[in-house]
Amino acid sequence: LFLMTGILVLSSVSYSAPQKSLAESLNAIEAKFNDLLEKEAQKKREFEAQKVQLEAEVEDLKSKEQGKEKVFEKL
C-alpha cells in the first residue's frame, strides 16, 4: 500500500513539473511574440511618419520645378 501511494505521488509530481515548465515556456514565447508585435507596430508608425515627410518634400520639389519651368517659359 505504501509502495503504491509512493508511486502515485512520484508520478503526479513528475507530471506536474513538465507541465509547469511547458507553461513557463509558452509564457516566455508569448511575451517575445507580443514584444515583436509592438516593435513591428512602432516601425510601422515610423515608416508612416517618414512617408508623410517624404511626400511633403516631393510636393515642395514639384512646385519648385514648376516655378523654374515658368521662369524658363518667360525667357
C-alpha positions in Angstrom: 0.0 0.0 0.0 2.8 2.4 0.9 4.6 1.5 -2.3 1.5 2.2 -4.4 1.0 5.6 -2.7 4.6 6.4 -3.2 4.4 5.6 -6.9 1.3 7.7 -7.2 2.8 10.7 -5.5 6.0 10.4 -7.6 4.1 10.2 -10.8 1.9 13.2 -10.0 4.9 15.3 -9.0 6.9 14.3 -12.1 3.9 15.0 -14.3 3.3 18.5 -12.9 7.0 19.5 -13.3 7.0 19.3 -17.1 3.6 21.0 -17.2 4.9 24.0 -15.2 8.0 24.1 -17.4 5.8 23.9 -20.5 3.6 26.7 -19.2 6.6 28.9 -18.5 8.0 28.2 -21.9 4.7 29.2 -23.5 4.5 32.3 -21.5 8.0 33.3 -22.5 7.2 32.7 -26.2 4.1 34.7 -25.9 5.9 37.6 -24.2 8.5 37.6 -27.0 5.8 37.4 -29.7 4.0 40.4 -28.1 7.3 42.3 -27.9 7.9 41.6 -31.6 4.4 42.8 -32.4 4.9 46.0 -30.5 8.3 46.6 -32.3 6.7 46.0 -35.6 3.9 48.4 -34.8 6.5 51.1 -33.8 8.4 50.6 -37.0 5.2 50.9 -39.0 4.4 54.2 -37.3 7.9 55.4 -38.0 7.6 54.5 -41.7 4.3 56.2 -42.0 5.7 59.4 -40.5 8.6 59.2 -42.8 6.3 58.6 -45.8 4.3 61.8 -44.9 7.5 63.8 -44.7 8.8 62.5 -48.0 5.5 63.2 -49.7 5.7 66.7 -48.4 9.2 67.1 -49.8 8.2 65.7 -53.2 5.3 68.2 -53.4 7.7 71.0 -52.5 10.2 69.9 -55.1 7.4 69.6 -57.7 6.2 73.2 -57.0 9.8 74.5 -57.3 10.2 72.7 -60.6 7.0 74.2 -61.9 8.3 77.6 -60.8 11.5 77.1 -62.7 9.6 75.9 -65.8 7.5 79.1 -65.7 10.7 81.2 -65.5 12.2 79.4 -68.5 9.0 80.0 -70.5 9.2 83.7 -69.8 12.8 83.7 -71.1 
